[in-house]
């Protein structure tokens, strides 16, 4: 038994409160379109901006801090020992620029523009401003702004239209990928406190490498006791955040976005974006786990755990 057995449930996870999650997401995801070089054309570049691909990718290694805090809060011992090893592995594996280039290529090869590029660019800029506006709202705890947005969402015409658009967008699926990587990070930190951690010190490198894909596959299919944040909750939180952002847009910008995501070409580009994002994330996750567990094995040879000394 090595890594895969650590996926078994160890108890129920405390559910995170929505306002705290939403605030964190809103602040983290309100990013500019910087780093969009490599998109095949203006429409593709705007789509990557709308779906915040660059900021999601570049922000992944930084998630280790919050994951480590969640692990420590849940009594996972030795988190501070494992965290530097995981940070080094994550920063080495998640190469945002090359990952973005692969995603951009996949999006560029899928579907037709299916939209006026100028109108789409304008809508992308409006959405980015909406993201910043929602982030400021949460930071300032602006109840007046929140009520205004909630009123728009409660409108019998605007509300369903906004919810429909949020369902069509890639954001909730990309949030699932972010949560999944965080789960892998949590598992990695948890391993050092496992009673079987000592086996890592003597495990052959090829055995460690062979388990990486199995761990990823097992955790991806898991739907119980997901730590630190369940994938379904990540999806729901992102959709809620997204509907708030969309509620800040003008009817014209909403129409442009809806027309794009409902078009065959827009759907093809959205699907290509999600699939390519998942692929590059899995590649980076596999590399991260491989580097981390090799580093952890080396660490355990010079820093044996109590169970190794028995």
Residue frames as qw, qx, qy, qz and C-alpha x, y, z in Angstrom:
[[0.000, 0.888, 0.460, 0.000, 0.00, 0.00, 0.00],
 [0.422, -0.028, 0.010, 0.906, 1.29, 3.40, -0.94],
 [0.072, 0.058, -0.015, -0.996, -0.54, 6.45, -2.29],
 [0.388, -0.258, -0.606, -0.645, -3.83, 5.08, -3.60],
 [0.458, -0.440, -0.755, 0.164, -4.95, 3.79, -0.20],
 [0.174, -0.245, -0.332, 0.894, -4.71, 7.29, 1.17],
 [0.247, -0.174, -0.390, -0.870, -7.74, 8.15, -0.96],
 [0.390, -0.441, -0.808, -0.034, -10.02, 6.19, 1.36],
 [0.293, -0.778, -0.158, -0.533, -12.37, 8.30, 3.53],
 [0.431, 0.016, -0.628, 0.648, -11.07, 9.39, 6.94],
 [0.068, -0.544, -0.578, 0.604, -14.20, 11.23, 8.09],
 [0.256, 0.820, 0.479, 0.182, -16.56, 13.92, 6.92],
 [0.394, 0.144, 0.016, 0.908, -15.17, 17.25, 5.82],
 [0.006, 0.650, 0.433, -0.624, -16.56, 20.43, 7.32],
 [0.402, 0.690, 0.471, 0.376, -18.36, 22.43, 4.64],
 [0.317, -0.093, -0.024, 0.943, -16.93, 25.86, 3.88],
 [0.183, 0.712, 0.459, -0.499, -19.25, 28.84, 4.18],
 [0.532, 0.643, 0.428, 0.347, -20.27, 30.34, 0.84],
 [0.037, 0.999, 0.001, 0.005, -19.46, 34.00, 1.66],
 [0.478, -0.682, 0.467, 0.297, -15.88, 33.10, 2.56],
 [0.661, 0.108, 0.629, 0.395, -15.42, 30.94, -0.52],
 [0.400, 0.813, 0.372, 0.203, -17.00, 33.52, -2.79],
 [0.130, -0.969, 0.150, 0.145, -14.82, 36.29, -1.43],
 [0.558, -0.458, 0.579, 0.379, -11.67, 34.27, -1.96],
 [0.597, 0.353, 0.621, 0.366, -12.67, 33.30, -5.46],
 [0.251, 0.932, 0.255, 0.061, -13.71, 36.80, -6.39],
 [0.225, -0.892, 0.314, 0.236, -10.40, 38.29, -5.25],
 [0.584, -0.301, 0.662, 0.361, -8.29, 35.53, -6.76],
 [0.548, 0.391, 0.664, 0.325, -10.03, 35.46, -10.11],
 [0.215, 0.952, 0.162, -0.143, -10.23, 39.22, -10.75],
 [0.572, -0.366, 0.409, 0.609, -7.19, 39.35, -13.04],
 [0.302, 0.700, -0.221, -0.608, -6.24, 41.20, -16.18],
 [0.894, 0.431, 0.072, -0.097, -5.81, 39.77, -19.65],
 [0.027, 0.788, -0.608, -0.090, -2.01, 39.91, -19.34],
 [0.368, -0.305, 0.877, 0.049, -0.25, 36.80, -20.62],
 [0.748, 0.414, 0.406, -0.324, -2.73, 36.07, -23.38],
 [0.239, 0.643, -0.588, -0.429, 0.01, 35.92, -26.03],
 [0.130, -0.149, 0.970, 0.142, -0.42, 32.83, -28.17],
 [0.531, 0.460, 0.587, -0.402, -4.16, 32.93, -28.76],
 [0.511, 0.225, 0.656, 0.507, -4.87, 32.20, -32.42],
 [0.091, 0.510, 0.367, 0.773, -6.93, 35.34, -33.06],
 [0.170, -0.323, 0.228, -0.902, -8.84, 38.11, -31.35],
 [0.756, -0.313, -0.228, -0.528, -11.87, 35.95, -30.61],
 [0.837, -0.101, -0.496, 0.210, -9.80, 33.20, -29.04],
 [0.325, 0.216, -0.429, 0.814, -7.83, 35.74, -27.01],
 [0.409, -0.352, 0.079, -0.838, -11.07, 37.25, -25.75],
 [0.851, -0.253, -0.374, -0.267, -12.43, 33.82, -24.85],
 [0.697, -0.004, -0.521, 0.493, -9.32, 33.03, -22.80],
 [0.029, 0.277, -0.293, 0.915, -9.69, 36.41, -21.12],
 [0.628, -0.345, -0.158, -0.679, -13.38, 35.80, -20.36],
 [0.912, -0.233, -0.328, -0.074, -12.65, 32.39, -18.85],
 [0.345, -0.844, 0.375, -0.165, -9.62, 33.74, -16.93],
 [0.970, 0.127, -0.164, 0.127, -7.38, 30.96, -18.16],
 [0.480, 0.549, -0.408, 0.550, -4.06, 32.73, -17.59],
 [0.293, -0.577, 0.417, -0.638, -4.87, 33.73, -14.01],
 [0.931, -0.231, 0.070, -0.273, -6.19, 30.27, -13.16],
 [0.899, 0.247, -0.241, 0.271, -3.01, 28.61, -14.43],
 [0.340, 0.555, -0.403, 0.644, -0.55, 31.07, -12.92],
 [0.443, -0.557, 0.297, -0.637, -2.34, 31.05, -9.57],
 [0.909, -0.124, -0.372, -0.142, -2.21, 27.28, -9.09],
 [0.622, 0.141, -0.569, 0.520, 1.08, 27.01, -7.16],
 [0.092, -0.362, 0.340, -0.863, -0.01, 29.77, -4.78],
 [0.743, -0.349, -0.254, -0.512, -2.98, 27.61, -3.76],
 [0.678, 0.014, -0.664, 0.316, -0.61, 25.50, -1.67],
 [0.023, 0.238, -0.474, 0.847, -0.74, 28.08, 1.10],
 [0.622, -0.177, 0.086, -0.758, -4.50, 27.74, 1.55],
 [0.862, 0.001, -0.481, -0.163, -4.35, 23.97, 1.12],
 [0.493, 0.165, -0.665, 0.537, -1.62, 23.72, 3.77],
 [0.245, -0.230, 0.383, -0.861, -3.68, 25.88, 6.13],
 [0.802, -0.122, -0.166, -0.561, -6.69, 23.62, 5.61],
 [0.790, 0.078, -0.594, 0.130, -4.53, 20.57, 6.31],
 [0.249, 0.203, -0.606, 0.727, -3.04, 22.10, 9.46],
 [0.465, -0.220, 0.182, -0.838, -6.48, 23.19, 10.67],
 [0.892, -0.078, -0.231, -0.382, -7.66, 19.59, 10.32],
 [0.714, -0.562, 0.410, -0.080, -4.80, 18.31, 12.42],
 [0.902, 0.375, -0.094, 0.192, -2.57, 16.98, 9.65],
 [0.574, -0.720, 0.233, 0.313, 0.79, 16.85, 11.38],
 [0.586, -0.238, 0.478, 0.610, 4.10, 17.64, 9.65],
 [0.462, 0.810, 0.355, 0.067, 2.37, 19.92, 7.13],
 [0.038, -0.953, 0.230, 0.192, 5.12, 22.50, 7.59],
 [0.513, -0.412, 0.672, 0.339, 7.75, 19.88, 6.74],
 [0.559, 0.318, 0.711, 0.284, 6.05, 18.76, 3.55],
 [0.289, 0.883, 0.276, -0.245, 4.87, 22.16, 2.28],
 [0.033, -0.773, 0.426, 0.469, 8.26, 23.41, 0.96],
 [0.363, -0.114, 0.859, 0.343, 8.74, 20.17, -0.98],
 [0.386, 0.604, 0.697, 0.017, 5.29, 20.48, -2.54],
 [0.145, 0.904, 0.046, -0.399, 5.76, 24.16, -3.37],
 [0.167, -0.558, 0.642, 0.498, 8.99, 23.40, -5.23],
 [0.351, 0.153, 0.887, 0.256, 7.33, 20.58, -7.17],
 [0.312, 0.759, 0.547, -0.167, 4.26, 22.67, -8.06],
 [0.087, 0.872, -0.146, -0.459, 6.22, 25.69, -9.25],
 [0.210, -0.398, 0.766, 0.458, 8.42, 23.46, -11.37],
 [0.306, 0.253, 0.903, 0.166, 5.48, 21.55, -12.89],
 [0.252, 0.804, 0.522, -0.136, 2.85, 24.24, -13.52],
 [0.328, -0.160, 0.321, 0.874, 4.48, 26.17, -16.35],
 [0.321, 0.653, 0.455, -0.512, 1.68, 28.65, -17.03],
 [0.232, 0.629, -0.345, -0.656, 3.05, 30.05, -20.30],
 [0.106, 0.202, -0.900, -0.371, 3.50, 26.70, -22.03],
 [0.180, 0.367, 0.883, -0.232, 0.20, 25.39, -20.65],
 [0.309, 0.675, 0.225, -0.632, -1.58, 28.49, -21.96],
 [0.189, 0.486, -0.599, -0.607, 0.05, 28.04, -25.36],
 [0.025, 0.057, 0.985, 0.158, -1.28, 24.46, -25.62],
 [0.218, 0.566, 0.690, -0.395, -4.77, 25.54, -24.62],
 [0.233, 0.662, -0.096, -0.706, -4.68, 28.46, -27.05],
 [0.099, 0.284, -0.807, -0.508, -3.69, 26.14, -29.88],
 [0.088, 0.287, 0.953, -0.030, -6.54, 23.73, -29.11],
 [0.224, 0.674, 0.447, -0.544, -9.08, 26.57, -28.95],
 [0.165, 0.594, -0.356, -0.702, -7.77, 28.04, -32.21],
 [0.072, 0.133, -0.904, -0.399, -8.23, 24.74, -34.01],
 [0.084, 0.408, 0.892, -0.174, -11.83, 24.32, -32.84],
 [0.166, 0.768, 0.578, -0.220, -14.96, 25.85, -34.38],
 [0.317, 0.588, 0.252, 0.700, -15.47, 29.13, -36.18],
 [0.100, 0.159, -0.299, 0.935, -15.44, 32.61, -34.69],
 [0.233, -0.557, -0.790, -0.112, -19.26, 32.67, -34.62],
 [0.247, -0.837, -0.348, 0.344, -19.23, 36.25, -33.29],
 [0.302, 0.888, -0.041, 0.345, -18.23, 39.80, -34.18],
 [0.707, 0.008, -0.376, 0.599, -14.65, 40.02, -32.76],
 [0.070, 0.401, -0.169, 0.897, -15.03, 43.69, -31.81],
 [0.626, -0.491, -0.114, -0.595, -18.28, 43.11, -29.94],
 [0.900, -0.229, -0.353, 0.116, -16.78, 40.04, -28.24],
 [0.522, 0.197, -0.344, 0.755, -13.71, 42.00, -27.19],
 [0.235, -0.475, 0.084, -0.844, -15.94, 44.71, -25.73],
 [0.813, -0.417, -0.212, -0.346, -17.95, 42.11, -23.80],
 [0.819, -0.035, -0.402, 0.408, -14.72, 40.54, -22.52],
 [0.239, 0.324, -0.293, 0.867, -13.55, 43.91, -21.21],
 [0.509, -0.468, -0.032, -0.721, -16.92, 44.53, -19.55],
 [0.896, -0.285, -0.335, -0.062, -16.80, 41.11, -17.91],
 [0.636, 0.117, -0.409, 0.644, -13.31, 41.79, -16.59],
 [0.087, -0.394, 0.204, -0.892, -14.51, 45.05, -15.08],
 [0.745, -0.404, -0.200, -0.491, -17.44, 43.15, -13.57],
 [0.842, -0.106, -0.449, 0.280, -15.01, 40.71, -11.96],
 [0.342, 0.214, -0.359, 0.841, -13.08, 43.58, -10.41],
 [0.388, -0.429, -0.022, -0.816, -16.34, 45.19, -9.26],
 [0.853, -0.352, -0.315, -0.222, -17.51, 42.01, -7.53],
 [0.712, 0.017, -0.447, 0.542, -14.08, 41.54, -5.93],
 [0.068, 0.314, -0.254, 0.912, -14.24, 45.08, -4.54],
 [0.618, -0.433, -0.200, -0.625, -17.77, 44.44, -3.34],
 [0.872, -0.284, -0.390, 0.077, -16.69, 41.44, -1.27],
 [0.550, 0.139, -0.372, 0.734, -13.56, 43.14, 0.00],
 [0.092, -0.276, 0.178, -0.940, -15.56, 46.14, 1.20],
 [0.001, 0.369, 0.885, -0.284, -18.54, 44.02, 2.30],
 [0.205, 0.090, -0.137, -0.965, -20.67, 46.42, 0.23],
 [0.290, 0.344, 0.854, -0.260, -24.21, 45.30, 1.03],
 [0.401, 0.650, 0.122, -0.634, -25.76, 47.97, -1.22],
 [0.295, 0.501, -0.656, -0.481, -23.89, 46.74, -4.30],
 [0.068, -0.024, 0.997, -0.012, -24.70, 43.15, -3.41],
 [0.373, 0.472, 0.642, -0.475, -28.39, 43.94, -3.09],
 [0.405, 0.627, -0.201, -0.635, -28.39, 45.67, -6.46],
 [0.209, 0.329, -0.865, -0.315, -26.90, 42.59, -8.10],
 [0.164, 0.171, 0.943, -0.233, -29.32, 40.29, -6.29],
 [0.438, 0.542, 0.315, -0.644, -32.21, 42.42, -7.55],
 [0.415, 0.523, -0.512, -0.540, -31.05, 41.94, -11.13],
 [0.110, 0.152, -0.979, -0.074, -30.73, 38.19, -10.61],
 [0.261, 0.330, 0.793, -0.441, -34.25, 38.09, -9.18],
 [0.415, 0.427, -0.148, -0.789, -35.66, 39.82, -12.26],
 [0.797, 0.208, 0.531, -0.199, -37.91, 37.32, -14.11],
 [0.712, 0.700, -0.049, -0.021, -36.30, 38.19, -17.45],
 [0.207, 0.804, -0.534, 0.161, -32.68, 38.91, -16.55],
 [0.577, -0.484, 0.618, -0.226, -32.22, 36.24, -13.88],
 [0.900, 0.138, 0.413, -0.028, -32.92, 33.12, -15.99],
 [0.632, 0.757, -0.121, 0.110, -30.95, 34.59, -18.89],
 [0.035, -0.790, 0.572, -0.217, -27.89, 35.15, -16.69],
 [0.702, -0.308, 0.619, -0.171, -28.14, 31.69, -15.11],
 [0.886, 0.414, 0.209, -0.014, -28.42, 30.11, -18.54],
 [0.452, 0.809, -0.332, 0.177, -25.29, 31.89, -19.72],
 [0.341, -0.661, 0.630, -0.221, -23.37, 30.87, -16.58],
 [0.863, -0.026, 0.493, -0.105, -24.26, 27.24, -17.34],
 [0.788, 0.609, 0.040, 0.075, -22.91, 27.61, -20.88],
 [0.146, 0.877, -0.433, 0.151, -19.56, 29.06, -19.85],
 [0.770, 0.215, -0.558, 0.222, -16.42, 27.05, -19.05],
 [0.095, -0.634, 0.456, -0.617, -15.70, 28.69, -15.68],
 [0.787, -0.380, 0.275, -0.402, -17.49, 26.16, -13.44],
 [0.980, 0.146, -0.091, 0.097, -15.69, 23.26, -15.16],
 [0.491, 0.573, -0.393, 0.525, -12.34, 25.01, -14.84],
 [0.395, -0.617, 0.386, -0.561, -13.05, 25.62, -11.15],
 [0.973, -0.167, 0.069, -0.146, -13.48, 21.86, -10.77],
 [0.806, 0.373, -0.264, 0.376, -9.97, 21.40, -12.18],
 [0.046, 0.659, -0.410, 0.629, -8.62, 23.91, -9.67],
 [0.717, -0.452, 0.285, -0.447, -10.36, 22.08, -6.82],
 [0.992, 0.077, -0.094, 0.030, -9.06, 18.76, -8.10],
 [0.561, 0.510, -0.398, 0.518, -5.46, 19.99, -8.07],
 [0.290, -0.601, 0.401, -0.627, -6.01, 21.30, -4.54],
 [0.924, -0.248, 0.105, -0.272, -7.22, 17.83, -3.54],
 [0.877, 0.279, -0.253, 0.298, -4.02, 16.32, -4.94],
 [0.187, 0.614, -0.420, 0.642, -2.01, 18.87, -2.99],
 [0.626, -0.504, 0.279, -0.526, -3.91, 18.03, 0.20],
 [0.997, -0.033, -0.050, -0.040, -3.34, 14.32, -0.33],
 [0.658, 0.479, -0.358, 0.458, 0.35, 14.99, -0.87],
 [0.112, -0.597, 0.445, -0.658, 0.64, 16.85, 2.42],
 [0.823, -0.331, 0.150, -0.436, -1.42, 14.21, 4.19],
 [0.898, 0.227, -0.371, 0.071, 0.92, 11.46, 3.06],
 [0.312, 0.501, -0.595, 0.546, 3.74, 12.51, 5.38],
 [0.435, -0.340, 0.506, -0.663, 1.47, 11.96, 8.39],
 [0.894, 0.021, -0.260, -0.364, 0.33, 8.55, 7.18],
 [0.762, -0.451, 0.462, -0.045, 1.42, 5.42, 9.01],
 [0.880, 0.255, 0.314, 0.250, 2.73, 4.20, 5.67],
 [0.203, 0.958, -0.183, -0.085, 4.90, 7.23, 4.98],
 [0.473, -0.607, 0.608, 0.193, 8.01, 5.23, 5.78],
 [0.782, 0.229, 0.550, 0.183, 7.48, 2.99, 2.78],
 [0.441, 0.897, 0.026, -0.001, 8.20, 5.97, 0.55],
 [0.235, -0.826, 0.491, 0.147, 11.79, 6.08, 1.74],
 [0.457, -0.279, 0.814, 0.223, 12.52, 2.64, 0.31],
 [0.691, 0.552, 0.434, -0.172, 10.16, 2.67, -2.68],
 [0.531, 0.029, 0.494, 0.688, 11.88, 2.45, -6.09],
 [0.104, 0.391, -0.091, -0.910, 11.50, 5.56, -8.23],
 [0.240, -0.030, -0.735, -0.633, 9.78, 3.64, -11.03],
 [0.200, -0.453, -0.860, 0.122, 7.19, 2.37, -8.54],
 [0.026, -0.546, -0.338, 0.766, 6.47, 5.91, -7.37],
 [0.152, 0.282, -0.395, -0.861, 6.14, 7.13, -10.94],
 [0.197, -0.175, -0.885, -0.383, 3.82, 4.28, -11.93],
 [0.119, -0.520, -0.774, 0.343, 1.39, 5.18, -9.17],
 [0.002, 0.260, 0.050, -0.964, 0.93, 8.81, -10.20],
 [0.348, -0.066, -0.530, -0.770, -1.64, 8.22, -12.93],
 [0.423, -0.355, -0.833, -0.018, -3.49, 5.76, -10.72],
 [0.195, -0.402, -0.510, 0.735, -3.71, 8.30, -7.92],
 [0.158, 0.179, -0.162, -0.957, -5.00, 10.98, -10.29],
 [0.406, -0.165, -0.720, -0.537, -7.59, 8.65, -11.80],
 [0.383, -0.395, -0.801, 0.237, -8.82, 7.45, -8.40],
 [0.115, -0.402, -0.371, 0.829, -9.09, 10.92, -6.95],
 [0.197, 0.051, -0.369, -0.907, -10.81, 12.30, -10.06],
 [0.469, -0.279, -0.727, -0.416, -13.60, 9.73, -9.72],
 [0.286, -0.270, -0.742, 0.543, -13.96, 10.24, -5.97],
 [0.214, -0.572, -0.326, -0.721, -17.11, 12.00, -4.76],
 [0.668, -0.682, -0.287, -0.082, -17.00, 11.51, -0.97],
 [0.662, -0.658, 0.030, 0.358, -14.86, 13.10, 1.73],
 [0.614, 0.552, 0.077, 0.559, -13.08, 15.33, -0.78],
 [0.443, -0.803, -0.075, 0.393, -10.58, 17.64, 0.89],
 [0.065, -0.234, -0.502, 0.830, -10.13, 20.54, 1.14],
 [0.441, 0.356, 0.098, -0.818, -13.05, 21.43, -1.20],
 [0.616, 0.275, 0.738, 0.004, -15.41, 19.01, -2.99],
 [0.221, 0.040, 0.585, 0.780, -15.48, 19.34, -6.76],
 [0.038, -0.656, -0.694, -0.295, -19.26, 19.82, -6.84],
 [0.270, -0.829, -0.299, 0.388, -19.01, 22.62, -4.30],
 [0.331, -0.373, 0.313, 0.809, -16.27, 24.28, -6.33],
 [0.128, 0.338, 0.688, 0.629, -18.51, 24.15, -9.39],
 [0.172, -0.790, -0.586, -0.050, -21.48, 25.62, -7.50],
 [0.357, -0.707, -0.098, 0.602, -19.35, 28.36, -5.91],
 [0.282, -0.166, 0.450, 0.831, -17.90, 29.37, -9.27],
 [0.032, 0.531, 0.692, 0.488, -21.31, 29.48, -10.92],
 [0.254, -0.836, -0.440, 0.206, -22.63, 31.66, -8.10],
 [0.349, -0.559, 0.140, 0.739, -19.65, 34.01, -8.43],
 [0.241, 0.088, 0.621, 0.741, -20.06, 34.05, -12.20],
 [0.021, -0.714, -0.659, -0.237, -23.74, 34.95, -12.06],
 [0.278, -0.813, -0.201, 0.470, -22.86, 37.92, -9.82],
 [0.312, -0.354, 0.395, 0.788, -20.29, 39.07, -12.38],
 [0.150, 0.334, 0.733, 0.574, -22.67, 38.59, -15.32],
 [0.094, -0.799, -0.584, 0.106, -25.31, 40.62, -13.50],
 [0.234, -0.673, 0.022, 0.701, -23.06, 43.67, -13.82],
 [0.300, -0.005, 0.616, 0.729, -23.13, 43.55, -17.64],
 [0.392, 0.324, -0.049, -0.860, -25.30, 45.52, -20.04],
 [0.800, 0.313, 0.418, -0.296, -28.04, 43.71, -22.02],
 [0.607, 0.715, -0.301, -0.173, -25.95, 44.18, -25.18],
 [0.068, 0.584, -0.802, 0.103, -22.85, 42.50, -23.72],
 [0.594, -0.058, 0.734, -0.324, -24.97, 39.67, -22.31],
 [0.794, 0.504, 0.148, -0.306, -26.46, 39.10, -25.75],
 [0.430, 0.708, -0.556, -0.074, -23.03, 38.96, -27.40],
 [0.176, -0.410, 0.869, -0.212, -21.80, 36.40, -24.89],
 [0.692, 0.152, 0.598, -0.375, -24.96, 34.32, -25.09],
 [0.731, 0.609, -0.111, -0.287, -24.91, 34.29, -28.89],
 [0.261, 0.630, -0.731, 0.011, -21.30, 33.08, -28.84],
 [0.266, -0.259, 0.883, -0.286, -21.76, 30.30, -26.27],
 [0.711, 0.290, 0.499, -0.403, -24.97, 29.08, -27.90],
 [0.592, 0.645, -0.336, -0.348, -23.44, 28.95, -31.40],
 [0.992, 0.079, -0.036, 0.094, -21.93, 25.69, -32.73],
 [0.567, 0.563, -0.316, 0.512, -18.56, 27.40, -33.12],
 [0.253, -0.668, 0.380, -0.588, -18.69, 28.83, -29.61],
 [0.903, -0.308, 0.176, -0.242, -19.64, 25.46, -28.13],
 [0.908, 0.282, -0.166, 0.261, -16.76, 23.81, -29.99],
 [0.303, 0.627, -0.388, 0.604, -14.28, 26.35, -28.66],
 [0.552, -0.577, 0.316, -0.512, -15.65, 26.05, -25.13],
 [0.987, -0.126, 0.064, -0.075, -15.38, 22.26, -25.22],
 [0.755, 0.433, -0.255, 0.421, -11.85, 22.44, -26.64],
 [0.043, -0.703, 0.379, -0.600, -10.90, 24.88, -23.90],
 [0.752, -0.464, 0.283, -0.374, -12.17, 22.61, -21.12],
 [0.995, 0.066, -0.001, 0.078, -10.67, 19.43, -22.55],
 [0.612, 0.536, -0.289, 0.504, -7.25, 20.98, -23.25],
 [0.253, -0.698, 0.366, -0.561, -7.22, 22.65, -19.83],
 [0.897, -0.327, 0.201, -0.220, -7.91, 19.28, -18.23],
 [0.923, 0.273, -0.110, 0.250, -5.16, 17.61, -20.26],
 [0.377, 0.619, -0.364, 0.586, -2.45, 20.14, -19.45],
 [0.499, -0.619, 0.324, -0.513, -3.53, 20.14, -15.80],
 [0.980, -0.166, 0.088, -0.069, -3.28, 16.36, -15.60],
 [0.761, 0.431, -0.235, 0.424, 0.18, 16.50, -17.17],
 [0.046, 0.662, -0.381, 0.644, 1.28, 19.12, -14.66],
 [0.738, -0.485, 0.221, -0.414, -0.35, 17.25, -11.77],
 [0.988, 0.042, -0.088, 0.118, 1.43, 14.04, -12.74],
 [0.552, 0.511, -0.314, 0.579, 4.74, 15.86, -12.90],
 [0.283, -0.668, 0.300, -0.620, 4.07, 17.61, -9.58],
 [0.894, -0.359, 0.127, -0.237, 3.27, 14.35, -7.80],
 [0.915, 0.220, -0.175, 0.290, 6.28, 12.60, -9.28],
 [0.336, 0.583, -0.346, 0.654, 8.68, 15.34, -8.20],
 [0.472, -0.615, 0.249, -0.581, 7.08, 15.74, -4.80],
 [0.943, -0.287, 0.076, -0.153, 7.05, 12.08, -3.83],
 [0.811, 0.303, -0.253, 0.433, 10.60, 11.58, -5.02],
 [0.092, 0.610, -0.344, 0.708, 11.65, 14.58, -2.92],
 [0.693, -0.508, 0.166, -0.484, 9.61, 13.25, -0.01],
 [0.982, -0.032, -0.154, 0.102, 11.28, 9.84, -0.30],
 [0.566, 0.421, -0.334, 0.625, 14.68, 11.52, -0.14],
 [0.260, -0.623, 0.247, -0.695, 13.53, 13.64, 2.80],
 [0.867, -0.389, 0.017, -0.310, 12.36, 10.60, 4.75],
 [0.870, 0.169, -0.332, 0.324, 15.74, 8.91, 4.39],
 [0.374, 0.289, -0.395, 0.787, 17.30, 11.67, 6.47],
 [0.324, -0.212, 0.328, -0.862, 14.22, 12.63, 8.51],
 [0.309, -0.185, -0.923, -0.131, 12.55, 9.32, 9.44],
 [0.535, -0.471, -0.115, -0.692, 9.06, 9.51, 10.89],
 [0.470, -0.411, 0.636, -0.454, 8.36, 7.97, 14.32],
 [0.927, 0.102, 0.216, -0.290, 6.68, 4.96, 12.70],
 [0.721, 0.562, -0.397, 0.080, 9.88, 4.29, 10.74],
 [0.097, 0.584, -0.682, 0.430, 11.90, 4.06, 13.94],
 [0.776, -0.295, 0.312, -0.461, 9.71, 1.49, 15.64]]
